[in-house]
Amino acid sequence: MIKVVRGNPTPEELAAALAVVQARAAATASAAPGAPQPPEGWSDPARIARRALPRPGARTWARTYWPA
């Protein structure tokens, strides 16, 4: 059940909003229940570490803060 809390939407606006909600629900239901979902772009850890990390070695600790 959907309840309008604020505003006074027209029947067309309400129908458009319900169509979007139904489309999202159908897309979610069509996915396999046990299949892993790909990560969203903003939550992907690879976007944080753009550069490769320094390789382990004798002076690795120094290279983590001082660029070569």
C-alpha positions in Angstrom: 0.0 0.0 0.0 1.3 3.4 -0.9 0.2 6.5 1.0 0.7 10.1 -0.1 2.0 12.0 3.0 2.6 15.4 1.6 1.4 17.3 -1.4 -1.5 16.7 -3.7 -0.3 14.7 -6.8 -2.4 14.5 -9.9 -3.6 11.1 -11.0 -1.0 11.2 -13.8 1.8 11.9 -11.4 0.7 9.1 -9.0 0.5 6.7 -11.9 4.0 7.6 -13.1 5.4 7.1 -9.6 3.6 3.7 -9.3 4.9 2.6 -12.7 8.5 3.3 -11.5 8.0 1.4 -8.3 6.5 -1.6 -10.1 9.3 -1.6 -12.7 11.9 -1.7 -9.9 10.1 -4.4 -8.1 9.9 -6.5 -11.3 13.6 -6.0 -12.1 14.5 -7.1 -8.5 12.2 -10.1 -8.6 13.5 -11.3 -12.0 17.1 -11.6 -10.7 18.1 -15.0 -9.4 17.6 -15.2 -5.6 21.1 -16.5 -4.9 23.0 -14.6 -7.5 25.4 -12.0 -6.2 24.6 -8.4 -7.3 27.4 -6.3 -8.8 28.6 -3.5 -6.5 27.3 0.0 -7.1 29.9 2.5 -8.5 30.0 4.6 -5.4 30.6 1.7 -3.1 33.2 0.0 -5.2 36.5 -0.2 -3.2 38.5 -0.1 -6.4 37.6 3.6 -6.8 39.4 4.5 -3.6 42.7 2.8 -4.4 43.4 4.2 -7.9 47.2 3.6 -7.6 48.9 0.3 -6.9 50.0 -0.2 -3.4 53.8 -0.4 -2.8 55.3 -3.8 -2.9 56.5 -5.3 0.4 60.2 -4.7 1.1 62.7 -3.2 3.5 61.5 0.5 3.1 57.9 -0.1 2.3 56.8 1.9 5.4 58.6 5.0 4.1 57.2 4.7 0.6 53.6 4.7 1.9 53.9 8.4 2.9 56.6 9.8 0.6 56.0 9.4 -3.1 58.9 8.1 -5.2 
